[in-house]
Amino acid sequence: MSTPVDDDLWSAIGDPTRRTMIDLLLASGPGTATSLSASLPVTRQAVSKHLAVLDRVGLVHAEPAGRERRYRVDEAQLARAVAQLAAVGATWDARLRRIKHIAETIERSRTTTTTEGT
């Protein structure tokens, strides 16, 4: 696999609330913890903590907006995450093809042995 996997990035994305927050920010544009909490089943304080995690891994960036901070998705970092996922998927696809080939070889060997034995 040529694209290294960033475990911190994937830990951040692994949380369903954070994925929903990214979706909301992508769909509606920049938002605050208050605006995001209106669309989520968690408190504003929980949203702020989730945003801090996303900010730490670079998936969102904050800009001051009055007394709050307005968050926006870093599309380059999101593209990096997508590339990592594609690389992991390609690696697993290759592994599964090899497993399938081995299983088919074993099955052919058994069939040949059974046919020769009769």
Buried (B, 14 or more C-beta within 10 A) or exposed (E): EEBEEBEEBBEBBEEEBBEBBBEBBEEEEBBBBEBBBEBBEBEBEBBBEBBEBBBEBBBBBBEEEEEBBBBBBBEEBBEBBEEBBEBBEEBEEEEEEEEEEEEEEEEEEEEEEEEEEE
